[in-house]
């Protein structure tokens, strides 16, 4: 089920299950996962998008293999907070994914997540080639970590 309000998403999550964070883009899907205590997000992989069924099958494999209890999907809002065509594509992806994977799906504002990931990789002196390989799943890690921090604030 898709939850547009983060508090509703948080209430729908089962206890002691990891979360998966997704940075959905035109060519790739960055993937990050949390620990079972939902405290720490770790970048996992970048899926090169092919077609929806193949992309969803890979996500389903990750979900099945890691005891995932919910999906956090980065929502690419404009800097003024409005929604543009990329948000519409992301919401359509969520609708299609919810038909195949029966988990709560929540959205998280992903503004500047790629900028933060790029900055962190530059500070770590990561080569340009390596940054291009990992930027999407590092950005997914930033998206998921923001959602985890909010989740724990709600539960406190």
TIBAFI-628095 format. One line per 4 residues: their letters; for each residue x, y, z of C-alpha. Coordinates in nm, 4 decimals, decimal comma, padded with zeros to 6 digits. Example, Ala and Ser with C-alpha at 12.3 -4.5 7.8 and 13.67 -1.06 7.14 Angstrom:
<rs>
AS	01,2300:-00,4500:00,7800; 01,3670:-00,1060:00,7140 $
</rs>
This chain:
<rs>
XXXX	00,0000:00,0000:00,0000; 00,1229:00,3495:-00,0876; 00,1240:00,6081:00,1905; 00,1504:00,9739:00,0960 $
XXXX	00,1798:01,0841:00,4619; 00,5007:00,9630:00,6248; 00,3338:00,9126:00,9644; 00,0854:00,6709:00,8041 $
XXXX	00,3736:00,4854:00,6404; 00,5523:00,4611:00,9773; 00,2380:00,3208:01,1423; 00,2041:00,0536:00,8713 $
XXXX	00,5569:-00,0858:00,9159; 00,6002:-00,4242:01,0851; 00,8417:-00,4365:01,3803; 01,2028:-00,5622:01,3477 $
XXXX	01,2116:-00,5569:00,9688; 01,4602:-00,3732:00,7520; 01,3634:-00,1008:00,5071; 01,4781:-00,0541:00,1507 $
XXXX	01,5422:00,2928:00,0087; 01,5178:00,3676:-00,3621; 01,6522:00,6561:-00,5683; 01,4428:00,6163:-00,8838 $
XXXX	01,5965:00,7781:-01,1897; 01,5636:00,7798:-01,5669; 01,8425:00,5246:-01,6257; 01,9074:00,3721:-01,2837 $
XXXX	01,7545:00,2835:-00,9492; 01,9845:00,3367:-00,6522; 01,9183:00,0866:-00,3737; 02,0042:00,1085:-00,0042 $
XXXX	01,8939:-00,1086:00,2870; 01,8694:-00,0611:00,6619; 01,9572:-00,2889:00,9467; 01,6737:-00,4717:01,1262 $
XXXX	01,6643:-00,2068:01,3979; 01,6083:00,0572:01,1257; 01,8901:00,2726:01,2601; 02,1492:00,2730:00,9794 $
XXXX	02,1135:00,2917:00,6013; 02,3753:00,1218:00,3844; 02,4092:00,1719:00,0091; 02,3651:-00,1619:-00,1663 $
XXXX	02,3636:-00,1446:-00,5452; 02,2574:00,0428:-00,8547; 02,0129:-00,1275:-01,0872; 02,0520:-00,0292:-01,4521 $
XXXX	01,6940:00,0186:-01,5658; 01,5792:-00,2007:-01,8519; 01,2045:-00,2472:-01,8365; 00,9715:-00,2397:-01,5417 $
XXXX	00,9248:-00,6158:-01,5062; 01,3001:-00,6792:-01,4945; 01,3624:-00,3885:-01,2567; 01,0802:-00,5040:-01,0280 $
XXXX	01,2078:-00,8617:-01,0362; 01,5497:-00,7482:-00,9108; 01,3902:-00,5384:-00,6378; 01,1744:-00,8346:-00,5406 $
XXXX	01,4864:-01,0532:-00,5086; 01,6426:-00,7988:-00,2738; 01,3229:-00,7692:-00,0686; 01,2899:-01,1477:-00,0356 $
XXXX	01,6538:-01,1993:00,0596; 01,6732:-00,9320:00,3276; 01,3562:-00,9445:00,5424; 01,2376:-00,6066:00,4156 $
XXXX	00,9285:-00,4597:00,5821; 00,8800:-00,1400:00,3803; 00,9976:00,0669:00,0866; 01,1111:00,4295:00,1056 $
XXXX	01,1009:00,5900:-00,2373; 01,2756:00,9203:-00,2958; 01,0359:01,1828:-00,4293; 01,2158:01,4328:-00,6572 $
XXXX	01,0364:01,7522:-00,5595; 01,1358:02,0806:-00,7209; 01,3375:02,3164:-00,5034; 01,0202:02,5203:-00,4333 $
XXXX	00,8446:02,2041:-00,3086; 00,6218:02,1638:-00,6132; 00,5864:01,8416:-00,8077; 00,6943:01,8124:-01,1688 $
XXXX	00,7055:01,5353:-01,4307; 00,9743:01,3403:-01,2411; 00,7445:01,3163:-00,9376; 00,4653:01,1871:-01,1590 $
XXXX	00,6974:00,9170:-01,2975; 00,8075:00,8234:-00,9464; 00,4484:00,7971:-00,8240; 00,3582:00,5834:-01,1289 $
XXXX	00,6556:00,3567:-01,0508; 00,5297:00,3239:-00,6916; 00,1796:00,2310:-00,8131; 00,3185:-00,0353:-01,0458 $
XXXX	00,5564:-00,1675:-00,7793; 00,2792:-00,1891:-00,5193; 00,0951:-00,4264:-00,7514; 00,3884:-00,6681:-00,7429 $
XXXX	00,5431:-00,6239:-00,3987; 00,3015:-00,6259:-00,1050; 00,4826:-00,3878:00,1303; 00,4073:-00,0404:00,2626 $
XXXX	00,5579:00,2251:00,0339; 00,6340:00,5726:00,1626; 00,7819:00,8764:-00,0077; 01,0733:01,0829:00,1178 $
XXXX	01,1785:01,4237:-00,0124; 01,5002:01,3564:-00,2000; 01,5973:01,7154:-00,2766; 01,9753:01,7515:-00,2617 $
XXXX	02,0374:01,3826:-00,1805; 02,2535:01,3423:-00,4918; 02,4386:01,6637:-00,4077; 02,5098:01,5329:-00,0565 $
XXXX	02,6205:01,1964:-00,1947; 02,8487:01,3655:-00,4489; 03,0023:01,5833:-00,1768; 03,0661:01,2816:00,0467 $
XXXX	03,2289:01,0907:-00,2389; 03,4478:01,3894:-00,3268; 03,5544:01,4234:00,0373; 03,6467:01,0540:00,0316 $
XXXX	03,8653:01,1277:-00,2746; 03,6652:00,8864:-00,4899; 03,7675:00,8814:-00,8554; 03,5298:01,0240:-01,1157 $
XXXX	03,4733:00,6772:-01,2626; 03,3963:00,5234:-00,9232; 03,1642:00,8133:-00,8316; 02,9641:00,7506:-01,1487 $
XXXX	02,9313:00,3831:-01,0514; 02,8118:00,4410:-00,6946; 02,6408:00,7818:-00,6838; 02,2871:00,6463:-00,7196 $
XXXX	02,3015:00,3926:-00,4393; 02,4890:00,6358:-00,2155; 02,2070:00,8864:-00,2812; 01,9576:00,6106:-00,1940 $
XXXX	02,1452:00,5721:00,1339; 02,0976:00,9430:00,2086; 01,7272:00,9178:00,1248; 01,6803:00,6127:00,3454 $
XXXX	01,8842:00,7561:00,6339; 01,6691:01,0694:00,6362; 01,3567:00,8544:00,6538; 01,5063:00,6366:00,9301 $
XXXX	01,5945:00,9435:01,1366; 01,2387:01,0738:01,1004; 01,0974:00,7321:01,1858; 01,2925:00,7214:01,5112 $
XXXX	01,1881:01,0743:01,5957; 00,8241:00,9662:01,5533; 00,8748:00,6620:01,7754; 01,0570:00,8529:02,0506 $
</rs>
